Amino acid sequence: MSDIIINGTITTVGPLSIKMPDAIDYNGFPVMSRGIDDDGKPLKTAYLPATTLRGFLRRAIVTRDMKEAVAKGKPYSLPKAYGELIGQDAASEKQAGEIDLLEI
């Protein structure tokens, strides 16, 4: 496994929550421990959960697609909107116990 270091700026035009419940804030940004420095103290690094950013992007795209569908007179059904915005449907909870992730 290797580390990827990205130096950049993310600017959003909508709200983006990246606060983890047990993360330590550094100037309002969540951090996590990653390794130990020469003095035996934990090294801290910024933490941006992939699921949070992925969800934000999914909702932005689906919202755009939903607006386009309404403009064409074909609005999303409630199950389709729920499934695409949330990333799962009402049956997903029932299926969770039936999925063998090791087999997949």
N, C-alpha and C positions, 0 to 999 in steps of 0.2 A: 504494500500500500504506500502511496506517496501523497504528499500534500500538494494542493494547488493553491497558489497565492494570487488573489485578484485584487488589484488596486483600482478602485473605481468609485463612482457616485451613482446612487439610485435616487431618482427624483420621481415621486408619484404625483398624480393629479387627483387621487382619491385617497381615502384612509387606508393605511396598511399597518396592521398590528403585528409586532414581532416580539412582544413582551412574553417571556416564559415565566411561569409562576415562581420558580426557585432560582432564577438567574440573578446575578449580581449586576446592577447597573453601573455603567461607566459613562458619565455625561448623557444619561438617558438612553443608552444603547445596551442591550443585553450582551453579556459576555459569558464565557464558560472556561473552565480550566482545561488546559491541554499541555501536558508534560510538566516538567519541573526544571527550574533554572539552576544555575551553579550553586546557589545558596540554599537549595532545597525547597524554595518557595514555588507554589504553582504558577505556571505561565498562564496568562489570561489572553483570550482571543475573542474577537467579535463573534456573535452567534446570530445567524440569520437562518431560521428553519426553512428547509426546502418546501415543506408542505404549506407554509404560510404564503410564500411567494407564488407557488404553483396555484394555490386556491385563488389568490388575488388575480392572477393572469387568466385563469379559467373563467371566473365570474365576469371579468372585463370583456372577454371574447363572447361569452354566451349572451351577455346583456346586449352587445352590439348585434349579434345574430337575431335575438328576439325582436329588437326594434325593426330590423330589416324584414322579418317575417310578418310583423304587424302591418308594415307599409305595403306589403304585397297582399294583404287580406288573409293571411294564413298564420294567425297567432299560435304560439305553442300551447299545447294542452298542459294542464297542471302537472300531470305525471312527467311529461317531457321536460318542462321547466325545472321541476324539482330535481330530476335525475341529472340534468346537465349543469345546473347551478351548484348542487351539492356534490355531485360526483357519484351518487348512488340512488337507488330507488327504494320504495317501501319494502320490496322483497329482499333487499340486500342483507338486512339484519337476520332474516330467517336462513339465508344461504351461508352466512359466515361460518356456522358450525359444520357445514357440509364440504367446505373447500379444503383440500389437502395441499397446503403450500409446498410441502416437500416433494410431492409428486409433480406439481407444476414446475 
